[in-house]
Amino acid sequence: MTIKELAYSAQQHVQARTGASFKRAHIYELLAASFGLNSYAAFGVNTVLAELRQNDRQALPQGAFINRRCIELGYRPDTATLATSALESFLSERQIGIASISSLISRLRGESPNQDDELEYDEDELFEPTDEAFGPILVDGLDAAASKGNALAHYALALIYAPDDEDDPDAGSSYWYEQGQQGRVLTGVEKEWAEAYASRLAHAEKYAHHLREAGRLGHQDALLDLAERFDDPSFFEQPRHDVDADPAAVAAIAERMGRPADVRHWLTLAAESGDTEAMLQLIEEYDHGDLQRCWTWAYLSRLVGTDLTQDAHYAINEDGSDYDDDVGGPAYVAGRDGVDLEPLDPAQDATARLAAQKLFEQIEQNAR
C-alpha cells in the first residue's frame, strides 16, 4: 500500500463512519495531525509514515489534535468527533505509525537507537534490507522527501538499497538476463535467474543514485560512503568533516585512494583517540622525520597500555589462529618488534612527555 492508497482508504473509512464528505487533501492533514504534526507538509522533513512491525511500540494517534484540525478545516464539532474516532481506529487496525528518518538511518547503520525516537524497536532486530519494515508506505514517504531535495531521505534510501557485503555478486544470471533482454522467452529457473539478476541491477542503480544525490546535497556520511564504494574524492575535498566514523577506517580509505596527506590527518585523529596501531603507522611511515613527535606517540602508547617500544610477539598456528598449548603442533611467531627511536635531548623529551600526557587526559575525558 502506498501513501496515496492509504489516504484513499482512510477517506473511505472516515466518510463511512461519519456520513460526511471529506476532501482527500483534508485526509492528508488529519493523518499529520494524528501524530502531532501541524500540517502534512511537515512529513518528509525528518518524519515519514511507516507500517509497523509486530514488535514495534506504536505512538498512539493523538485524538485531540485530529479533532482540533477537523474543526480548523471547517467541519462541525459532532462530525469532528466521529472522524477522530474513525481515524484512530483506522490507523490502529492497520498498524500505521511514524518514524524519524535520522532514526531509520541509525538503525540501517547498526548504530544505537535514540531514546527519543517516535518508534521503538527491539535492539536485537536492526533493520535489514529484506525486512518488512521497508514497506511501500515508508519507501513512498522517503521517495517523496527525496524528490524535494532531502539529503537524509536520499541517504536512507541508499542504505535500504545498499548491496549486502555477504551477497553473492553473481546472484542470478547475467547470461539469462541478457537473453531475456534480447527477446528470448524464458521459463522456469532460467526466468528466475534473469529476474534475480535484474533485481540486483535495479537495487544497485537505486543505491548509487540516492547515495550520489545525498552526497551532492552535502550529507557527510554519504560522501564518505562514496569514497569507500566508488573512490569518489569529494569527502576528502570538503573543508570540514562532520562524521562519526572511525578515523582509522577513514585513513584506510584515503590510503587506498592514494591520498597520503589525508591518511596522515586521519591517522593522527585516530592516534589522538588512543589507537596504538595508528600511532605505530605514524611513527613508521608519516612522522619518522619528526623524532619528538614519534616519542610523543611512544609515550602516549605507554599511557594507554601498549608500549610500542617493546617487542610484542606471540605464537600462532599455521592458519594464523592463536596457538593453543593444549592442542600442540608446530607454532609460528607473529607480532611486531618494538620501535627503535633515537633518544631525545632532555628539553625535547620533556616536551614529548607533556604532549603525550595532555593527549591522554583528553582521551580519558572523552571516555567519561
C-alpha positions as CSV (number, residue, x, y, z in Angstrom):
1,M,0.0,0.0,0.0
2,T,1.3,3.4,-1.0
3,I,0.6,6.7,0.9
4,K,-1.9,7.6,-1.8
5,E,-3.7,4.3,-1.4
6,L,-3.6,4.7,2.4
7,A,-5.2,8.2,2.1
8,Y,-7.9,6.9,-0.2
9,S,-8.7,4.0,2.2
10,A,-8.7,6.4,5.2
11,Q,-11.0,8.8,3.3
12,Q,-13.5,5.9,2.6
13,H,-13.3,4.7,6.2
14,V,-13.9,8.2,7.7
15,Q,-16.7,9.0,5.3
16,A,-18.5,5.7,6.0
17,R,-18.2,6.3,9.8
18,T,-19.3,10.0,9.8
19,G,-21.7,10.1,6.8
20,A,-19.9,13.3,5.8
21,S,-17.8,14.1,2.7
22,F,-14.1,14.7,3.3
23,K,-11.7,16.1,0.8
24,R,-8.6,14.0,0.1
25,A,-6.4,16.9,1.0
26,H,-8.1,17.2,4.3
27,I,-7.4,13.5,5.0
28,Y,-3.7,14.1,4.5
29,E,-3.9,16.9,7.0
30,L,-5.7,14.7,9.5
31,L,-3.1,12.0,9.1
32,A,-0.4,14.5,10.0
33,A,-2.5,15.7,13.0
34,S,-2.8,12.1,14.1
35,F,0.9,12.2,15.0
36,G,1.1,15.7,16.4
37,L,2.2,17.4,13.2
38,N,0.8,20.8,12.3
39,S,0.5,20.0,8.6
40,Y,1.1,17.3,6.1
41,A,4.0,19.3,4.7
42,A,5.9,18.5,7.9
43,F,6.2,14.9,6.7
44,G,9.4,14.3,4.9
45,V,11.5,16.8,6.9
46,N,12.6,14.2,9.3
47,T,9.5,12.1,9.7
48,V,7.7,9.5,7.5
49,L,4.7,7.3,7.8
50,A,5.6,3.7,8.3
51,E,3.9,0.3,8.6
52,L,4.8,-1.1,12.0
53,R,6.3,-4.5,12.7
54,Q,4.9,-6.9,15.2
55,N,7.3,-5.9,18.0
56,D,7.2,-2.1,17.4
57,R,5.7,0.1,20.0
58,Q,3.2,2.3,18.3
59,A,2.8,6.0,19.1
60,L,-1.0,6.3,19.7
61,P,-2.9,8.6,17.4
62,Q,-3.5,11.9,19.1
63,G,-7.2,12.4,19.1
64,A,-7.2,15.9,20.4
65,F,-5.0,17.0,17.5
66,I,-7.3,15.3,15.0
67,N,-10.4,16.8,16.5
68,R,-8.9,20.3,16.5
69,R,-7.6,20.0,13.0
70,C,-11.1,18.8,11.8
71,I,-12.7,21.9,13.2
72,E,-10.0,24.2,11.8
73,L,-10.7,22.7,8.4
74,G,-14.4,23.7,8.7
75,Y,-16.1,20.5,9.9
76,R,-18.8,20.6,12.5
77,P,-17.8,19.6,16.1
78,D,-20.0,16.4,16.0
79,T,-18.5,15.4,12.7
80,A,-15.0,16.1,14.0
81,T,-15.7,13.8,17.0
82,L,-16.8,10.9,14.8
83,A,-13.9,11.5,12.3
84,T,-11.4,11.4,15.2
85,S,-12.7,8.1,16.4
86,A,-12.8,6.7,12.9
87,L,-9.3,7.7,12.0
88,E,-7.8,6.5,15.3
89,S,-9.3,3.0,14.8
90,F,-8.2,3.0,11.1
91,L,-4.6,3.7,12.0
92,S,-4.5,1.3,14.9
93,E,-6.1,-1.6,12.9
94,R,-3.6,-1.1,10.1
95,Q,-0.6,-0.5,12.5
96,I,0.3,2.8,10.9
97,G,2.9,4.9,12.7
98,I,5.7,7.3,12.1
99,A,9.5,7.0,12.2
100,S,12.2,9.7,12.1
101,I,14.4,9.4,9.1
102,S,17.5,10.0,11.2
103,S,16.5,7.2,13.5
104,L,16.0,5.0,10.4
105,I,19.5,5.8,9.2
106,S,21.0,5.0,12.6
107,R,19.2,1.6,12.5
108,L,20.4,0.9,9.0
109,R,23.9,1.7,10.0
110,G,23.7,-0.6,13.0
111,E,24.0,2.2,15.5
112,S,22.4,2.6,18.9
113,P,18.8,4.0,18.8
114,N,17.9,7.4,20.1
115,Q,15.8,7.3,23.2
116,D,13.5,10.0,21.8
117,D,12.6,8.1,18.6
118,E,8.9,8.1,17.7
119,L,9.0,4.3,17.3
120,E,11.0,1.9,19.5
121,Y,12.4,-1.3,18.0
122,D,13.8,-4.4,19.6
123,E,17.6,-3.6,19.8
124,D,18.3,-7.1,18.6
125,E,16.2,-6.6,15.5
126,L,18.0,-4.0,13.5
127,F,16.6,-3.2,10.1
128,E,17.6,-5.4,7.2
129,P,17.1,-4.6,3.5
130,T,14.6,-7.5,3.3
131,D,12.8,-6.5,6.4
132,E,9.0,-6.0,6.1
133,A,9.6,-2.6,7.9
134,F,10.6,-1.3,4.4
135,G,7.0,-1.5,3.2
136,P,5.8,0.7,0.4
137,I,4.4,3.4,2.7
138,L,7.8,4.1,4.3
139,V,9.7,3.9,1.0
140,D,7.0,6.0,-0.7
141,G,7.4,8.7,2.0
142,L,11.2,8.6,1.6
143,D,10.9,8.9,-2.1
144,A,8.6,11.9,-1.8
145,A,11.0,13.6,0.7
146,A,14.0,12.8,-1.6
147,S,12.3,14.3,-4.6
148,K,12.2,17.6,-2.6
149,G,15.9,17.6,-2.1
150,N,16.0,16.0,1.4
151,A,19.5,14.6,1.8
152,L,18.5,12.4,4.8
153,A,15.8,10.7,2.7
154,H,18.2,10.1,-0.1
155,Y,20.8,8.6,2.3
156,A,18.1,6.4,4.0
157,L,17.1,5.1,0.6
158,A,20.7,4.5,-0.4
159,L,21.1,2.4,2.8
160,I,17.9,0.4,2.1
161,Y,19.2,-0.4,-1.4
162,A,22.8,-0.9,-0.5
163,P,24.3,-4.2,-1.6
164,D,24.9,-6.7,1.2
165,D,28.6,-7.4,1.6
166,E,27.7,-11.1,2.1
167,D,25.6,-11.3,-1.0
168,D,26.8,-13.3,-3.9
169,P,28.0,-10.8,-6.5
170,D,26.9,-13.2,-9.2
171,A,23.4,-13.7,-7.8
172,G,21.1,-14.5,-10.7
173,S,22.5,-14.9,-14.2
174,S,23.7,-12.2,-16.4
175,Y,23.6,-14.6,-19.3
176,W,19.9,-15.4,-19.0
177,Y,19.1,-11.7,-18.2
178,E,20.8,-10.7,-21.5
179,Q,18.9,-13.4,-23.3
180,G,15.7,-12.1,-22.0
181,Q,16.7,-8.5,-23.0
182,Q,17.3,-9.8,-26.5
183,G,13.7,-11.1,-26.7
184,R,14.1,-14.7,-25.8
185,V,11.1,-16.1,-23.9
186,L,12.4,-17.5,-20.5
187,T,10.6,-20.0,-18.3
188,G,11.3,-21.9,-15.1
189,V,14.6,-21.5,-13.4
190,E,16.1,-19.5,-16.3
191,K,13.4,-16.8,-15.8
192,E,14.1,-16.8,-12.0
193,W,17.8,-16.3,-12.6
194,A,17.2,-13.5,-15.0
195,E,14.7,-11.8,-12.7
196,A,17.1,-12.1,-9.7
197,Y,19.9,-10.5,-11.8
198,A,17.6,-7.7,-12.9
199,S,16.5,-7.1,-9.3
200,R,20.1,-6.8,-8.2
201,L,20.9,-4.4,-11.0
202,A,17.9,-2.2,-10.1
203,H,18.9,-2.1,-6.5
204,A,22.5,-1.2,-7.4
205,E,21.3,1.6,-9.6
206,K,19.0,3.0,-6.9
207,Y,21.7,2.7,-4.4
208,A,24.2,4.6,-6.5
209,H,21.6,7.3,-7.5
210,H,20.5,8.0,-3.9
211,L,24.0,7.9,-2.5
212,R,25.3,10.4,-5.1
213,E,22.3,12.7,-4.5
214,A,22.8,12.6,-0.8
215,G,26.4,13.4,-1.3
216,R,25.6,16.2,-3.7
217,L,23.4,17.7,-1.1
218,G,26.2,17.6,1.4
219,H,25.5,14.6,3.6
220,Q,28.9,13.8,5.1
221,D,28.2,10.1,5.7
222,A,27.1,9.7,2.1
223,L,30.2,11.4,0.9
224,L,32.3,9.0,3.0
225,D,30.4,6.0,1.6
226,L,31.0,7.3,-1.9
227,A,34.7,7.4,-1.2
228,E,34.6,3.9,0.2
229,R,32.4,2.4,-2.5
230,F,33.3,4.4,-5.6
231,D,36.7,6.1,-4.8
232,D,34.9,9.5,-5.1
233,P,37.3,12.1,-3.6
234,S,34.6,14.6,-2.7
235,F,34.6,13.7,1.0
236,F,38.3,14.5,1.3
237,E,38.0,17.7,-0.6
238,Q,35.5,19.2,1.8
239,P,36.8,21.9,4.1
240,R,35.4,20.2,7.2
241,H,34.2,16.7,8.1
242,D,31.3,16.2,10.4
243,V,31.1,12.4,10.5
244,D,31.0,10.0,13.4
245,A,33.4,7.5,11.8
246,D,36.4,5.5,12.9
247,P,39.3,7.8,11.8
248,A,41.5,4.7,11.2
249,A,38.9,3.4,8.8
250,V,38.8,6.7,7.0
251,A,42.6,6.7,6.9
252,A,42.4,3.2,5.2
253,I,40.1,4.6,2.6
254,A,42.4,7.5,1.9
255,E,45.4,5.2,1.7
256,R,43.6,3.0,-0.9
257,M,42.8,6.1,-2.9
258,G,46.5,7.3,-2.8
259,R,45.9,10.4,-0.6
260,P,48.9,10.5,1.8
261,A,48.1,13.9,3.3
262,D,44.6,12.7,4.2
263,V,46.0,9.4,5.5
264,R,48.3,11.2,7.9
265,H,45.4,13.6,9.0
266,W,43.0,10.7,9.8
267,L,45.7,8.5,11.4
268,T,46.6,11.5,13.6
269,L,43.0,11.8,14.7
270,A,42.9,8.0,15.4
271,A,46.2,8.2,17.4
272,E,44.9,11.1,19.4
273,S,42.0,9.0,20.3
274,G,44.2,6.2,21.7
275,D,44.6,3.9,18.6
276,T,48.1,2.4,19.1
277,E,48.0,0.9,15.6
278,A,47.6,4.4,14.2
279,M,50.5,5.6,16.4
280,L,52.7,2.8,15.1
281,Q,51.9,3.6,11.5
282,L,52.6,7.3,12.0
283,I,56.0,6.5,13.6
284,E,57.0,4.2,10.8
285,E,55.6,5.9,7.8
286,Y,54.5,9.5,8.3
287,D,56.2,11.1,11.3
288,H,59.5,9.3,11.1
289,G,61.2,12.6,10.2
290,D,60.0,14.3,13.4
291,L,61.7,12.4,16.3
292,Q,59.9,14.5,19.0
293,R,56.5,13.6,17.6
294,C,57.5,10.0,17.3
295,W,58.4,9.9,21.0
296,T,55.1,11.7,21.8
297,W,53.3,8.7,20.2
298,A,55.5,6.2,22.0
299,Y,54.9,7.8,25.4
300,L,51.1,8.0,24.6
301,S,51.1,4.3,23.7
302,R,52.5,3.5,27.2
303,L,49.8,5.6,28.9
304,V,47.0,3.8,27.0
305,G,48.5,0.4,27.9
306,T,50.6,-0.7,24.9
307,D,54.3,0.2,24.9
308,L,55.3,0.5,21.2
309,T,59.0,0.5,22.1
310,Q,58.7,-3.1,23.4
311,D,58.5,-6.3,21.3
312,A,55.1,-7.9,21.1
313,H,55.4,-11.4,19.8
314,Y,53.1,-14.3,20.2
315,A,52.6,-17.9,18.9
316,I,50.1,-18.7,16.2
317,N,49.1,-21.8,14.2
318,E,49.9,-22.2,10.5
319,D,46.4,-20.8,9.6
320,G,47.0,-17.7,11.7
321,S,44.8,-18.6,14.6
322,D,46.0,-18.3,18.2
323,Y,48.3,-21.2,19.3
324,D,46.8,-23.5,21.9
325,D,49.3,-25.3,24.1
326,D,46.7,-28.0,24.9
327,V,46.4,-28.8,21.2
328,G,50.1,-28.7,20.4
329,G,51.6,-28.9,17.0
330,P,54.0,-26.6,15.2
331,A,54.0,-22.9,16.3
332,Y,54.8,-19.8,14.4
333,V,55.8,-16.4,15.6
334,A,53.6,-13.4,14.9
335,G,53.5,-9.8,16.2
336,R,55.9,-7.0,15.9
337,D,59.3,-5.7,17.0
338,G,59.4,-2.7,19.3
339,V,60.1,0.6,17.5
340,D,63.7,1.7,17.9
341,L,63.9,5.5,18.3
342,E,67.0,7.7,18.9
343,P,66.9,9.4,22.3
344,L,65.8,13.0,22.6
345,D,67.7,15.7,24.5
346,P,66.2,16.4,27.9
347,A,64.2,19.5,26.8
348,Q,62.6,17.8,23.8
349,D,61.9,14.7,25.9
350,A,60.1,16.7,28.5
351,T,58.0,18.4,25.7
352,A,57.1,15.0,24.2
353,R,56.1,13.6,27.6
354,L,54.0,16.6,28.3
355,A,52.3,16.4,24.9
356,A,51.5,12.7,25.5
357,Q,50.1,13.4,28.9
358,K,47.8,16.1,27.6
359,L,46.5,13.8,24.8
360,F,46.0,11.0,27.4
361,E,44.0,13.4,29.6
362,Q,41.8,14.3,26.7
363,I,41.2,10.6,25.9
364,E,40.2,10.0,29.4
365,Q,37.9,13.0,29.4
366,N,36.2,11.9,26.2
367,A,35.6,8.4,27.7
368,R,33.6,9.8,30.6
